[in-house]
Amino acid sequence: MFENINIHSSVAVYVQIENSVQFAVASGRLKTGDQLPSVREASEKMNVNPNTVAKAYRDLEVMDILYTRRGMGVFINKGADVKCKEGTRHRLVGRLHEVVSEAKAAGMTAQEIKAISAASCAIDAEPYGEVPASLLAMAKSKKS
């Protein structure tokens, strides 16, 4: 589940961990009662400080996505699926709107934005990874 954490991303590692859990719950890959790796296991797997994983888990617990059973581990909370689906969709629609508005303000046409969106949808990529060269090539401005 934490394979796509990128320590070189502009998104903080603890936020990437939180998002990975929420995306997995929203998509159904994690279900109510499923157990997450321990802080130590997750930090070793991702090669990050255990405090980073602990912060993400605490934040997710405050959001009522996770719960901890002392001596047993960390689990997906009841009702987390609905919260994650609604929450992630709301955030992502907001971010998409912001990016499209920025693109239009920078002079990109709706046709260019749609072409880049379609090309991005066609690529099987993980969040927080490098932008594929094929997409970066689409960023080159056309000579007028």
Secondary structure, DSSP 8 states (H G I E B T S, - for coil): --TT--TTSSS-HHHHHHHHHHHHHHHTSS-TT-EE--HHHHHHHHT--HHHHHHHHHHHHHTTSEEEETTTEEEE-TTHHHHHHHHHHHHHHHHHHHHHHHHHHTT--HHHHHHHHHHHHHS---TTS---HHHHHTTS----
